[in-house]
């Protein structure tokens, strides 16, 4: 069992406009999950996304897989 805590960070592309999410990728290997939370509510809930689902999401973003225009 691990007692590792999430190490939260925002993308370097965030412009600090308050519309950001934070993620903690340090738990992907040990727990198989990537926590995601609202950067404006750091004490609020976090959504646990499976590491594989998060990797698929990132791959889709990188290839413009979500472009609906």
PQR file with spaces between the fields and no chain letter, atoms N, CA, C, O and H, PARSE charges and radii, in Angstrom:
ATOM       1  N    UNK     1       0.846   -1.192    0.000 -0.4000 1.5000
ATOM       2  CA   UNK     1       0.000    0.000    0.000 -0.0000 2.0000
ATOM       3  C    UNK     1       0.880    1.241    0.000  0.5500 1.7000
ATOM       4  O    UNK     1       1.915    1.290    0.665 -0.5500 1.4000
ATOM       5  N    UNK     2       0.457    2.220   -0.743 -0.4000 1.5000
ATOM       6  CA   UNK     2       1.226    3.463   -0.837 -0.0000 2.0000
ATOM       7  C    UNK     2       0.523    4.594   -0.079  0.5500 1.7000
ATOM       8  O    UNK     2      -0.705    4.652   -0.013 -0.5500 1.4000
ATOM       9  H    UNK     2      -0.384    2.180   -1.284  0.4000 1.0000
ATOM      10  N    UNK     3       1.317    5.468    0.477 -0.4000 1.5000
ATOM      11  CA   UNK     3       0.762    6.634    1.175 -0.0000 2.0000
ATOM      12  C    UNK     3       1.109    7.907    0.415  0.5500 1.7000
ATOM      13  O    UNK     3       1.039    9.010    0.958 -0.5500 1.4000
ATOM      14  H    UNK     3       2.315    5.421    0.423  0.4000 1.0000
ATOM      15  N    UNK     4       1.478    7.738   -0.833 -0.4000 1.5000
ATOM      16  CA   UNK     4       1.868    8.870   -1.664 -0.0000 2.0000
ATOM      17  C    UNK     4       0.695    9.833   -1.863  0.5500 1.7000
ATOM      18  O    UNK     4      -0.430    9.413   -2.132 -0.5500 1.4000
ATOM      19  H    UNK     4       1.535    6.842   -1.274  0.4000 1.0000
ATOM      20  N    UNK     5       0.976   11.116   -1.727 -0.4000 1.5000
ATOM      21  CA   UNK     5      -0.040   12.155   -1.911 -0.0000 2.0000
ATOM      22  C    UNK     5       0.043   12.723   -3.323  0.5500 1.7000
ATOM      23  O    UNK     5       1.109   12.704   -3.939 -0.5500 1.4000
ATOM      24  H    UNK     5       1.890   11.458   -1.508  0.4000 1.0000
ATOM      25  N    UNK     6      -1.065   13.223   -3.833 -0.4000 1.5000
ATOM      26  CA   UNK     6      -1.029   13.831   -5.159 -0.0000 2.0000
ATOM      27  C    UNK     6      -0.136   15.066   -5.182  0.5500 1.7000
ATOM      28  O    UNK     6      -0.158   15.875   -4.255 -0.5500 1.4000
ATOM      29  H    UNK     6      -1.931   13.239   -3.333  0.4000 1.0000
ATOM      30  N    UNK     7       0.646   15.205   -6.244 -0.4000 1.5000
ATOM      31  CA   UNK     7       1.438   16.421   -6.482 -0.0000 2.0000
ATOM      32  C    UNK     7       0.762   17.142   -7.638  0.5500 1.7000
ATOM      33  O    UNK     7       0.944   16.793   -8.805 -0.5500 1.4000
ATOM      34  H    UNK     7       0.664   14.548   -6.997  0.4000 1.0000
ATOM      35  N    UNK     8      -0.012   18.146   -7.291 -0.4000 1.5000
ATOM      36  CA   UNK     8      -0.859   18.847   -8.250 -0.0000 2.0000
ATOM      37  C    UNK     8      -0.060   19.819   -9.100  0.5500 1.7000
ATOM      38  O    UNK     8       0.881   20.451   -8.618 -0.5500 1.4000
ATOM      39  H    UNK     8      -0.160   18.429   -6.343  0.4000 1.0000
ATOM      40  N    UNK     9      -0.441   19.935  -10.376 -0.4000 1.5000
ATOM      41  CA   UNK     9       0.136   20.968  -11.235 -0.0000 2.0000
ATOM      42  C    UNK     9      -0.839   21.318  -12.351  0.5500 1.7000
ATOM      43  O    UNK     9      -1.727   20.541  -12.703 -0.5500 1.4000
ATOM      44  H    UNK     9      -1.205   19.421  -10.767  0.4000 1.0000
ATOM      45  N    UNK    10      -0.641   22.510  -12.892 -0.4000 1.5000
ATOM      46  CA   UNK    10      -1.411   22.991  -14.043 -0.0000 2.0000
ATOM      47  C    UNK    10      -0.494   22.988  -15.255  0.5500 1.7000
ATOM      48  O    UNK    10       0.728   23.027  -15.115 -0.5500 1.4000
ATOM      49  H    UNK    10       0.081   23.141  -12.606  0.4000 1.0000
ATOM      50  N    UNK    11      -1.069   22.943  -16.415 -0.4000 1.5000
ATOM      51  CA   UNK    11      -0.308   22.995  -17.658 -0.0000 2.0000
ATOM      52  C    UNK    11       0.460   24.308  -17.751  0.5500 1.7000
ATOM      53  O    UNK    11       0.010   25.349  -17.272 -0.5500 1.4000
ATOM      54  H    UNK    11      -2.062   22.911  -16.529  0.4000 1.0000
ATOM      55  N    UNK    12       1.608   24.232  -18.369 -0.4000 1.5000
ATOM      56  CA   UNK    12       2.383   25.459  -18.599 -0.0000 2.0000
ATOM      57  C    UNK    12       1.677   26.357  -19.615  0.5500 1.7000
ATOM      58  O    UNK    12       2.039   27.524  -19.761 -0.5500 1.4000
ATOM      59  H    UNK    12       1.973   23.387  -18.758  0.4000 1.0000
ATOM      60  N    UNK    13       0.680   25.828  -20.315 -0.4000 1.5000
ATOM      61  CA   UNK    13      -0.096   26.619  -21.269 -0.0000 2.0000
ATOM      62  C    UNK    13      -1.225   27.402  -20.593  0.5500 1.7000
ATOM      63  O    UNK    13      -1.874   28.229  -21.235 -0.5500 1.4000
ATOM      64  H    UNK    13       0.386   24.879  -20.197  0.4000 1.0000
ATOM      65  N    UNK    14      -1.462   27.148  -19.313 -0.4000 1.5000
ATOM      66  CA   UNK    14      -2.508   27.878  -18.591 -0.0000 2.0000
ATOM      67  C    UNK    14      -2.123   29.344  -18.489  0.5500 1.7000
ATOM      68  O    UNK    14      -0.979   29.676  -18.180 -0.5500 1.4000
ATOM      69  H    UNK    14      -0.936   26.476  -18.792  0.4000 1.0000
ATOM      70  N    UNK    15      -3.080   30.214  -18.748 -0.4000 1.5000
ATOM      71  CA   UNK    15      -2.776   31.645  -18.690 -0.0000 2.0000
ATOM      72  C    UNK    15      -3.206   32.275  -17.376  0.5500 1.7000
ATOM      73  O    UNK    15      -3.253   33.499  -17.257 -0.5500 1.4000
ATOM      74  H    UNK    15      -4.010   29.945  -18.999  0.4000 1.0000
ATOM      75  N    UNK    16      -3.521   31.440  -16.387 -0.4000 1.5000
ATOM      76  CA   UNK    16      -3.911   31.911  -15.058 -0.0000 2.0000
ATOM      77  C    UNK    16      -5.202   32.707  -15.081  0.5500 1.7000
ATOM      78  O    UNK    16      -5.390   33.602  -14.257 -0.5500 1.4000
ATOM      79  H    UNK    16      -3.483   30.445  -16.484  0.4000 1.0000
ATOM      80  N    UNK    17      -6.092   32.398  -16.011 -0.4000 1.5000
ATOM      81  CA   UNK    17      -7.364   33.091  -16.105 -0.0000 2.0000
ATOM      82  C    UNK    17      -8.433   32.487  -15.221  0.5500 1.7000
ATOM      83  O    UNK    17      -9.574   32.950  -15.240 -0.5500 1.4000
ATOM      84  H    UNK    17      -5.938   31.671  -16.681  0.4000 1.0000
ATOM      85  N    UNK    18      -8.100   31.466  -14.448 -0.4000 1.5000
ATOM      86  CA   UNK    18      -9.055   30.881  -13.519 -0.0000 2.0000
ATOM      87  C    UNK    18      -9.929   29.793  -14.105  0.5500 1.7000
ATOM      88  O    UNK    18     -10.803   29.280  -13.406 -0.5500 1.4000
ATOM      89  H    UNK    18      -7.173   31.090  -14.433  0.4000 1.0000
ATOM      90  N    UNK    19      -9.732   29.422  -15.346 -0.4000 1.5000
ATOM      91  CA   UNK    19     -10.542   28.392  -15.996 -0.0000 2.0000
ATOM      92  C    UNK    19      -9.701   27.131  -16.207  0.5500 1.7000
ATOM      93  O    UNK    19      -9.730   26.547  -17.290 -0.5500 1.4000
ATOM      94  H    UNK    19      -9.022   29.838  -15.913  0.4000 1.0000
ATOM      95  N    UNK    20      -8.964   26.713  -15.200 -0.4000 1.5000
ATOM      96  CA   UNK    20      -8.001   25.632  -15.352 -0.0000 2.0000
ATOM      97  C    UNK    20      -8.363   24.410  -14.498  0.5500 1.7000
ATOM      98  O    UNK    20      -9.139   24.483  -13.545 -0.5500 1.4000
ATOM      99  H    UNK    20      -8.941   27.187  -14.320  0.4000 1.0000
ATOM     100  N    UNK    21      -7.767   23.309  -14.886 -0.4000 1.5000
ATOM     101  CA   UNK    21      -7.810   22.112  -14.050 -0.0000 2.0000
ATOM     102  C    UNK    21      -6.384   21.786  -13.649  0.5500 1.7000
ATOM     103  O    UNK    21      -5.428   22.186  -14.313 -0.5500 1.4000
ATOM     104  H    UNK    21      -7.136   23.250  -15.660  0.4000 1.0000
ATOM     105  N    UNK    22      -6.259   21.058  -12.558 -0.4000 1.5000
ATOM     106  CA   UNK    22      -4.963   20.570  -12.108 -0.0000 2.0000
ATOM     107  C    UNK    22      -5.009   19.053  -12.153  0.5500 1.7000
ATOM     108  O    UNK    22      -6.058   18.445  -11.942 -0.5500 1.4000
ATOM     109  H    UNK    22      -7.036   20.733  -12.019  0.4000 1.0000
ATOM     110  N    UNK    23      -3.863   18.450  -12.429 -0.4000 1.5000
ATOM     111  CA   UNK    23      -3.774   16.996  -12.430 -0.0000 2.0000
ATOM     112  C    UNK    23      -2.605   16.560  -11.563  0.5500 1.7000
ATOM     113  O    UNK    23      -1.707   17.349  -11.268 -0.5500 1.4000
ATOM     114  H    UNK    23      -3.011   18.944  -12.600  0.4000 1.0000
ATOM     115  N    UNK    24      -2.624   15.302  -11.161 -0.4000 1.5000
ATOM     116  CA   UNK    24      -1.542   14.738  -10.360 -0.0000 2.0000
ATOM     117  C    UNK    24      -1.118   13.419  -10.996  0.5500 1.7000
ATOM     118  O    UNK    24      -1.626   12.357  -10.637 -0.5500 1.4000
ATOM     119  H    UNK    24      -3.352   14.661  -11.401  0.4000 1.0000
ATOM     120  N    UNK    25      -0.189   13.495  -11.938 -0.4000 1.5000
ATOM     121  CA   UNK    25       0.226   12.301  -12.667 -0.0000 2.0000
ATOM     122  C    UNK    25       1.134   11.386  -11.851  0.5500 1.7000
ATOM     123  O    UNK    25       1.411   10.262  -12.270 -0.5500 1.4000
ATOM     124  H    UNK    25       0.223   14.358  -12.229  0.4000 1.0000
ATOM     125  N    UNK    26       1.595   11.847  -10.703 -0.4000 1.5000
ATOM     126  CA   UNK    26       2.503   11.017   -9.913 -0.0000 2.0000
ATOM     127  C    UNK    26       1.825    9.762   -9.357  0.5500 1.7000
ATOM     128  O    UNK    26       2.516    8.869   -8.869 -0.5500 1.4000
ATOM     129  H    UNK    26       1.370   12.760  -10.363  0.4000 1.0000
ATOM     130  N    UNK    27       0.509    9.671   -9.417 -0.4000 1.5000
ATOM     131  CA   UNK    27      -0.192    8.495   -8.897 -0.0000 2.0000
ATOM     132  C    UNK    27      -0.533    7.491   -9.994  0.5500 1.7000
ATOM     133  O    UNK    27      -1.105    6.438   -9.708 -0.5500 1.4000
ATOM     134  H    UNK    27      -0.052   10.397   -9.814  0.4000 1.0000
ATOM     135  N    UNK    28      -0.193    7.798  -11.239 -0.4000 1.5000
ATOM     136  CA   UNK    28      -0.564    6.918  -12.353 -0.0000 2.0000
ATOM     137  C    UNK    28       0.085    5.542  -12.221  0.5500 1.7000
ATOM     138  O    UNK    28      -0.588    4.528  -12.407 -0.5500 1.4000
ATOM     139  H    UNK    28       0.271    8.653  -11.471  0.4000 1.0000
ATOM     140  N    UNK    29       1.356    5.488  -11.911 -0.4000 1.5000
ATOM     141  CA   UNK    29       2.048    4.199  -11.833 -0.0000 2.0000
ATOM     142  C    UNK    29       1.669    3.410  -10.585  0.5500 1.7000
ATOM     143  O    UNK    29       1.433    2.204  -10.661 -0.5500 1.4000
ATOM     144  H    UNK    29       1.903    6.311  -11.761  0.4000 1.0000
ATOM     145  N    UNK    30       1.608    4.082   -9.442 -0.4000 1.5000
ATOM     146  CA   UNK    30       1.365    3.373   -8.191 -0.0000 2.0000
ATOM     147  C    UNK    30      -0.097    3.010   -7.957  0.5500 1.7000
ATOM     148  O    UNK    30      -0.387    1.997   -7.322 -0.5500 1.4000
ATOM     149  H    UNK    30       1.800    5.061   -9.381  0.4000 1.0000
ATOM     150  N    UNK    31      -1.015    3.822   -8.459 -0.4000 1.5000
ATOM     151  CA   UNK    31      -2.444    3.582   -8.207 -0.0000 2.0000
ATOM     152  C    UNK    31      -3.275    3.390   -9.467  0.5500 1.7000
ATOM     153  O    UNK    31      -4.438    2.992   -9.390 -0.5500 1.4000
ATOM     154  H    UNK    31      -0.779    4.645   -8.975  0.4000 1.0000
ATOM     155  N    UNK    32      -2.684    3.673  -10.634 -0.4000 1.5000
ATOM     156  CA   UNK    32      -3.408    3.510  -11.887 -0.0000 2.0000
ATOM     157  C    UNK    32      -4.472    4.562  -12.113  0.5500 1.7000
ATOM     158  O    UNK    32      -5.439    4.334  -12.840 -0.5500 1.4000
ATOM     159  H    UNK    32      -1.740    3.996  -10.697  0.4000 1.0000
ATOM     160  N    UNK    33      -4.295    5.722  -11.484 -0.4000 1.5000
ATOM     161  CA   UNK    33      -5.295    6.777  -11.581 -0.0000 2.0000
ATOM     162  C    UNK    33      -4.606    8.132  -11.723  0.5500 1.7000
ATOM     163  O    UNK    33      -3.516    8.350  -11.194 -0.5500 1.4000
ATOM     164  H    UNK    33      -3.510    5.908  -10.893  0.4000 1.0000
ATOM     165  N    UNK    34      -5.268    9.043  -12.455 -0.4000 1.5000
ATOM     166  CA   UNK    34      -4.806   10.428  -12.568 -0.0000 2.0000
ATOM     167  C    UNK    34      -5.908   11.307  -11.981  0.5500 1.7000
ATOM     168  O    UNK    34      -6.941   11.503  -12.621 -0.5500 1.4000
ATOM     169  H    UNK    34      -6.153    8.866  -12.885  0.4000 1.0000
ATOM     170  N    UNK    35      -5.705   11.841  -10.775 -0.4000 1.5000
ATOM     171  CA   UNK    35      -6.703   12.737  -10.195 -0.0000 2.0000
ATOM     172  C    UNK    35      -6.751   14.066  -10.956  0.5500 1.7000
ATOM     173  O    UNK    35      -5.722   14.589  -11.382 -0.5500 1.4000
ATOM     174  H    UNK    35      -4.866   11.682  -10.255  0.4000 1.0000
ATOM     175  N    UNK    36      -7.960   14.598  -11.116 -0.4000 1.5000
ATOM     176  CA   UNK    36      -8.182   15.874  -11.792 -0.0000 2.0000
ATOM     177  C    UNK    36      -9.077   16.722  -10.893  0.5500 1.7000
ATOM     178  O    UNK    36     -10.075   16.230  -10.368 -0.5500 1.4000
ATOM     179  H    UNK    36      -8.796   14.173  -10.770  0.4000 1.0000
ATOM     180  N    UNK    37      -8.723   17.998  -10.715 -0.4000 1.5000
ATOM     181  CA   UNK    37      -9.553   18.877   -9.882 -0.0000 2.0000
ATOM     182  C    UNK    37      -9.616   20.277  -10.478  0.5500 1.7000
ATOM     183  O    UNK    37      -8.809   20.642  -11.334 -0.5500 1.4000
ATOM     184  H    UNK    37      -7.912   18.398  -11.142  0.4000 1.0000
ATOM     185  N    UNK    38     -10.576   21.043  -10.016 -0.4000 1.5000
ATOM     186  CA   UNK    38     -10.756   22.440  -10.410 -0.0000 2.0000
ATOM     187  C    UNK    38      -9.691   23.270   -9.691  0.5500 1.7000
ATOM     188  O    UNK    38      -9.569   23.210   -8.467 -0.5500 1.4000
ATOM     189  H    UNK    38     -11.231   20.746   -9.321  0.4000 1.0000
ATOM     190  N    UNK    39      -8.933   24.032  -10.449 -0.4000 1.5000
ATOM     191  CA   UNK    39      -7.848   24.806   -9.834 -0.0000 2.0000
ATOM     192  C    UNK    39      -8.358   25.929   -8.940  0.5500 1.7000
ATOM     193  O    UNK    39      -7.611   26.437   -8.104 -0.5500 1.4000
ATOM     194  H    UNK    39      -9.032   24.080  -11.443  0.4000 1.0000
ATOM     195  N    UNK    40      -9.626   26.325   -9.104 -0.4000 1.5000
ATOM     196  CA   UNK    40     -10.194   27.384   -8.259 -0.0000 2.0000
ATOM     197  C    UNK    40     -10.678   26.842   -6.914  0.5500 1.7000
ATOM     198  O    UNK    40     -10.888   27.612   -5.977 -0.5500 1.4000
ATOM     199  H    UNK    40     -10.233   25.912   -9.783  0.4000 1.0000
ATOM     200  N    UNK    41     -10.857   25.528   -6.812 -0.4000 1.5000
ATOM     201  CA   UNK    41     -11.386   24.914   -5.595 -0.0000 2.0000
ATOM     202  C    UNK    41     -10.467   23.770   -5.174  0.5500 1.7000
ATOM     203  O    UNK    41     -10.816   22.596   -5.301 -0.5500 1.4000
ATOM     204  H    UNK    41     -10.687   24.902   -7.573  0.4000 1.0000
ATOM     205  N    UNK    42      -9.293   24.132   -4.675 -0.4000 1.5000
ATOM     206  CA   UNK    42      -8.277   23.127   -4.365 -0.0000 2.0000
ATOM     207  C    UNK    42      -8.642   22.234   -3.178  0.5500 1.7000
ATOM     208  O    UNK    42      -8.012   21.196   -2.976 -0.5500 1.4000
ATOM     209  H    UNK    42      -9.009   25.085   -4.572  0.4000 1.0000
ATOM     210  N    UNK    43      -9.632   22.615   -2.405 -0.4000 1.5000
ATOM     211  CA   UNK    43     -10.070   21.755   -1.299 -0.0000 2.0000
ATOM     212  C    UNK    43     -11.316   20.957   -1.672  0.5500 1.7000
ATOM     213  O    UNK    43     -11.817   20.161   -0.878 -0.5500 1.4000
ATOM     214  H    UNK    43     -10.143   23.459   -2.570  0.4000 1.0000
ATOM     215  N    UNK    44     -11.807   21.177   -2.887 -0.4000 1.5000
ATOM     216  CA   UNK    44     -12.999   20.480   -3.350 -0.0000 2.0000
ATOM     217  C    UNK    44     -12.676   19.075   -3.830  0.5500 1.7000
ATOM     218  O    UNK    44     -11.557   18.591   -3.659 -0.5500 1.4000
ATOM     219  H    UNK    44     -11.400   21.824   -3.532  0.4000 1.0000
ATOM     220  N    UNK    45     -13.659   18.426   -4.428 -0.4000 1.5000
ATOM     221  CA   UNK    45     -13.476   17.043   -4.856 -0.0000 2.0000
ATOM     222  C    UNK    45     -12.535   16.930   -6.052  0.5500 1.7000
ATOM     223  O    UNK    45     -12.338   17.878   -6.813 -0.5500 1.4000
ATOM     224  H    UNK    45     -14.568   18.819   -4.567  0.4000 1.0000
ATOM     225  N    UNK    46     -11.969   15.750   -6.188 -0.4000 1.5000
ATOM     226  CA   UNK    46     -11.146   15.425   -7.347 -0.0000 2.0000
ATOM     227  C    UNK    46     -11.773   14.241   -8.062  0.5500 1.7000
ATOM     228  O    UNK    46     -12.318   13.336   -7.429 -0.5500 1.4000
ATOM     229  H    UNK    46     -12.129   14.980   -5.570  0.4000 1.0000
ATOM     230  N    UNK    47     -11.694   14.255   -9.355 -0.4000 1.5000
ATOM     231  CA   UNK    47     -12.198   13.167  -10.182 -0.0000 2.0000
ATOM     232  C    UNK    47     -11.038   12.238  -10.485  0.5500 1.7000
ATOM     233  O    UNK    47     -10.005   12.678  -10.990 -0.5500 1.4000
ATOM     234  H    UNK    47     -11.251   14.990   -9.869  0.4000 1.0000
ATOM     235  N    UNK    48     -11.196   10.975  -10.186 -0.4000 1.5000
ATOM     236  CA   UNK    48     -10.155    9.994  -10.469 -0.0000 2.0000
ATOM     237  C    UNK    48     -10.375    9.373  -11.840  0.5500 1.7000
ATOM     238  O    UNK    48     -11.364    8.670  -12.051 -0.5500 1.4000
ATOM     239  H    UNK    48     -12.035   10.617   -9.776  0.4000 1.0000
ATOM     240  N    UNK    49      -9.466    9.624  -12.770 -0.4000 1.5000
ATOM     241  CA   UNK    49      -9.553    9.100  -14.132 -0.0000 2.0000
ATOM     242  C    UNK    49      -8.513    7.996  -14.268  0.5500 1.7000
ATOM     243  O    UNK    49      -7.370    8.170  -13.845 -0.5500 1.4000
ATOM     244  H    UNK    49      -8.663   10.195  -12.598  0.4000 1.0000
ATOM     245  N    UNK    50      -8.892    6.865  -14.852 -0.4000 1.5000
ATOM     246  CA   UNK    50      -7.912    5.789  -15.014 -0.0000 2.0000
ATOM     247  C    UNK    50      -6.744    6.295  -15.853  0.5500 1.7000
ATOM     248  O    UNK    50      -6.915    7.129  -16.742 -0.5500 1.4000
ATOM     249  H    UNK    50      -9.820    6.723  -15.196  0.4000 1.0000
ATOM     250  N    UNK    51      -5.567    5.780  -15.559 -0.4000 1.5000
ATOM     251  CA   UNK    51      -4.367    6.226  -16.259 -0.0000 2.0000
ATOM     252  C    UNK    51      -4.482    5.968  -17.763  0.5500 1.7000
ATOM     253  O    UNK    51      -4.040    6.789  -18.566 -0.5500 1.4000
ATOM     254  H    UNK    51      -5.428    5.102  -14.837  0.4000 1.0000
ATOM     255  N    UNK    52      -5.068    4.842  -18.146 -0.4000 1.5000
ATOM     256  CA   UNK    52      -5.202    4.544  -19.573 -0.0000 2.0000
ATOM     257  C    UNK    52      -6.194    5.486  -20.251  0.5500 1.7000
ATOM     258  O    UNK    52      -5.959    5.914  -21.381 -0.5500 1.4000
ATOM     259  H    UNK    52      -5.428    4.175  -17.494  0.4000 1.0000
ATOM     260  N    UNK    53      -7.289    5.814  -19.588 -0.4000 1.5000
ATOM     261  CA   UNK    53      -8.250    6.753  -20.151 -0.0000 2.0000
ATOM     262  C    UNK    53      -7.639    8.144  -20.276  0.5500 1.7000
ATOM     263  O    UNK    53      -7.885    8.842  -21.260 -0.5500 1.4000
ATOM     264  H    UNK    53      -7.480    5.467  -18.670  0.4000 1.0000
ATOM     265  N    UNK    54      -6.852    8.547  -19.296 -0.4000 1.5000
ATOM     266  CA   UNK    54      -6.212    9.859  -19.361 -0.0000 2.0000
ATOM     267  C    UNK    54      -5.197    9.900  -20.494  0.5500 1.7000
ATOM     268  O    UNK    54      -5.105   10.902  -21.203 -0.5500 1.4000
ATOM     269  H    UNK    54      -6.652    7.980  -18.497  0.4000 1.0000
ATOM     270  N    UNK    55      -4.428    8.820  -20.675 -0.4000 1.5000
ATOM     271  CA   UNK    55      -3.462    8.753  -21.763 -0.0000 2.0000
ATOM     272  C    UNK    55      -4.171    8.846  -23.118  0.5500 1.7000
ATOM     273  O    UNK    55      -3.679    9.508  -24.032 -0.5500 1.4000
ATOM     274  H    UNK    55      -4.503    8.006  -20.099  0.4000 1.0000
ATOM     275  N    UNK    56      -5.320    8.187  -23.247 -0.4000 1.5000
ATOM     276  CA   UNK    56      -6.096    8.265  -24.490 -0.0000 2.0000
ATOM     277  C    UNK    56      -6.601    9.683  -24.732  0.5500 1.7000
ATOM     278  O    UNK    56      -6.583   10.166  -25.864 -0.5500 1.4000
ATOM     279  H    UNK    56      -5.720    7.649  -22.505  0.4000 1.0000
ATOM     280  N    UNK    57      -7.048   10.343  -23.680 -0.4000 1.5000
ATOM     281  CA   UNK    57      -7.509   11.727  -23.788 -0.0000 2.0000
ATOM     282  C    UNK    57      -6.377   12.641  -24.266  0.5500 1.7000
ATOM     283  O    UNK    57      -6.567   13.439  -25.184 -0.5500 1.4000
ATOM     284  H    UNK    57      -7.063    9.950  -22.761  0.4000 1.0000
ATOM     285  N    UNK    58      -5.215   12.526  -23.648 -0.4000 1.5000
ATOM     286  CA   UNK    58      -4.069   13.362  -24.028 -0.0000 2.0000
ATOM     287  C    UNK    58      -3.676   13.092  -25.478  0.5500 1.7000
ATOM     288  O    UNK    58      -3.384   14.028  -26.222 -0.5500 1.4000
ATOM     289  H    UNK    58      -5.062   11.878  -22.902  0.4000 1.0000
ATOM     290  N    UNK    59      -3.665   11.827  -25.886 -0.4000 1.5000
ATOM     291  CA   UNK    59      -3.333   11.489  -27.273 -0.0000 2.0000
ATOM     292  C    UNK    59      -4.340   12.122  -28.234  0.5500 1.7000
ATOM     293  O    UNK    59      -3.961   12.617  -29.296 -0.5500 1.4000
ATOM     294  H    UNK    59      -3.903   11.066  -25.281  0.4000 1.0000
ATOM     295  N    UNK    60      -5.621   12.105  -27.861 -0.4000 1.5000
ATOM     296  CA   UNK    60      -6.643   12.728  -28.689 -0.0000 2.0000
ATOM     297  C    UNK    60      -6.468   14.224  -28.798  0.5500 1.7000
ATOM     298  O    UNK    60      -6.670   14.797  -29.869 -0.5500 1.4000
ATOM     299  H    UNK    60      -5.929   11.703  -26.999  0.4000 1.0000
ATOM     300  N    UNK    61      -6.100   14.858  -27.720 -0.4000 1.5000
ATOM     301  CA   UNK    61      -5.864   16.308  -27.740 -0.0000 2.0000
ATOM     302  C    UNK    61      -4.679   16.630  -28.640  0.5500 1.7000
ATOM     303  O    UNK    61      -4.731   17.577  -29.425 -0.5500 1.4000
ATOM     304  H    UNK    61      -5.937   14.393  -26.850  0.4000 1.0000
ATOM     305  N    UNK    62      -3.622   15.853  -28.529 -0.4000 1.5000
ATOM     306  CA   UNK    62      -2.415   16.108  -29.322 -0.0000 2.0000
ATOM     307  C    UNK    62      -2.652   15.943  -30.818  0.5500 1.7000
ATOM     308  O    UNK    62      -1.978   16.588  -31.623 -0.5500 1.4000
ATOM     309  H    UNK    62      -3.580   15.084  -27.891  0.4000 1.0000
ATOM     310  N    UNK    63      -3.590   15.097  -31.200 -0.4000 1.5000
ATOM     311  CA   UNK    63      -3.849   14.857  -32.620 -0.0000 2.0000
ATOM     312  C    UNK    63      -5.098   15.567  -33.112  0.5500 1.7000
ATOM     313  O    UNK    63      -5.606   15.256  -34.189 -0.5500 1.4000
ATOM     314  H    UNK    63      -4.137   14.574  -30.546  0.4000 1.0000
ATOM     315  N    UNK    64      -5.605   16.533  -32.322 -0.4000 1.5000
ATOM     316  CA   UNK    64      -6.833   17.256  -32.660 -0.0000 2.0000
ATOM     317  C    UNK    64      -8.016   16.318  -32.840  0.5500 1.7000
ATOM     318  O    UNK    64      -8.908   16.581  -33.647 -0.5500 1.4000
ATOM     319  H    UNK    64      -5.193   16.786  -31.447  0.4000 1.0000
ATOM     320  N    UNK    65      -8.023   15.237  -32.097 -0.4000 1.5000
ATOM     321  CA   UNK    65      -9.079   14.240  -32.203 -0.0000 2.0000
ATOM     322  C    UNK    65     -10.428   14.711  -31.715  0.5500 1.7000
ATOM     323  O    UNK    65     -11.422   14.009  -31.904 -0.5500 1.4000
ATOM     324  H    UNK    65      -7.299   15.023  -31.441  0.4000 1.0000
ATOM     325  N    UNK    66     -10.498   15.874  -31.094 -0.4000 1.5000
ATOM     326  CA   UNK    66     -11.749   16.379  -30.561 -0.0000 2.0000
ATOM     327  C    UNK    66     -12.241   17.603  -31.297  0.5500 1.7000
ATOM     328  O    UNK    66     -13.149   18.286  -30.824 -0.5500 1.4000
ATOM     329  H    UNK    66      -9.690   16.443  -30.940  0.4000 1.0000
ATOM     330  N    UNK    67     -11.657   17.892  -32.447 -0.4000 1.5000
ATOM     331  CA   UNK    67     -12.058   19.050  -33.243 -0.0000 2.0000
ATOM     332  C    UNK    67     -13.417   18.791  -33.851  0.5500 1.7000
ATOM     333  O    UNK    67     -13.572   17.877  -34.660 -0.5500 1.4000
ATOM     334  H    UNK    67     -10.919   17.338  -32.830  0.4000 1.0000
ATOM     335  N    UNK    68     -14.411   19.591  -33.468 -0.4000 1.5000
ATOM     336  CA   UNK    68     -15.776   19.373  -33.958 -0.0000 2.0000
ATOM     337  C    UNK    68     -16.149   20.364  -35.053  0.5500 1.7000
ATOM     338  O    UNK    68     -17.269   20.341  -35.562 -0.5500 1.4000
ATOM     339  H    UNK    68     -14.285   20.333  -32.810  0.4000 1.0000
ATOM     340  N    UNK    69     -15.226   21.220  -35.408 -0.4000 1.5000
ATOM     341  CA   UNK    69     -15.521   22.237  -36.441 -0.0000 2.0000
ATOM     342  C    UNK    69     -15.438   21.666  -37.832  0.5500 1.7000
ATOM     343  O    UNK    69     -15.656   22.383  -38.808 -0.5500 1.4000
ATOM     344  H    UNK    69     -14.316   21.240  -34.994  0.4000 1.0000
